[in-house]
Amino acid sequence: MALLGARHADGETVLIDGLLVRLAVNPRAQHVSVRIDRARRAAVAVAPSARRLAEAVSFARKRAGWIAARLSELPAPMALGPEAGIAVFGLPCRLVPDGRRPRLRRLPGEDGVSLTGCGEGQADAQLVARALKAEARRIFTDRLGRHCQSLGVTAAPRLLITDTRSRWGSCTQARPGHAASIRLSWRLALAPFAVADYVAAHECGHLIEANHGPRFWSLVRGLVGDPRPHRAWLRRHGPRLHALS
């Protein structure tokens, strides 16, 4: 851990008013800033270059109250004890910690799924996340294919399942020599299916329209209907999706 007043480096951690703040260099940043990494439940001070990290630390000191308030607002870590339950794309999911290989499967005769092989005695968050990433890839591969077909997009975009911290998804349009790609957060597997599908449709709309103009929203509405309820759900409940860390 670096001390205040010392020379700082990308990736180091400093202690500010009892709060741990990680330092990060982002050459694309135009100024120093502080953000909350919800996935890691930590504050990050960002600088455009290593030479300005000290400036970022100073800025974080001035924002210590804001940092403390934002961290206190984060949802409590998701409990993953024996027989704990979560929801996967809106379906109740029962976690069954055992020594078997992780497997997500439908519960016979029930409207839900179970995840076995997620640890010994208590569910392992990393094993749960691994299974959710695989399920997100399976579901989103299907949904992107369907949305692209509806939009008349013949070349399927490359799908990347990520753990984006500031956006639920992003789209890179095709250009000469490079296929289109769509990035989607695996944490959307913890959201209702309709909400996750809206994000997938949103990014597919960007394959045609890079902006958020009227034509873009018309494309999205044609795929999933009124997007406003889904956007409102993400604004209200989105932070809870980062409770699994």
Order of alpha helices (4+ residues) and beta strands (2+ residues): beta-beta-beta-beta-alpha-alpha-beta-beta-beta-beta-alpha-beta-beta-beta-alpha-alpha-alpha
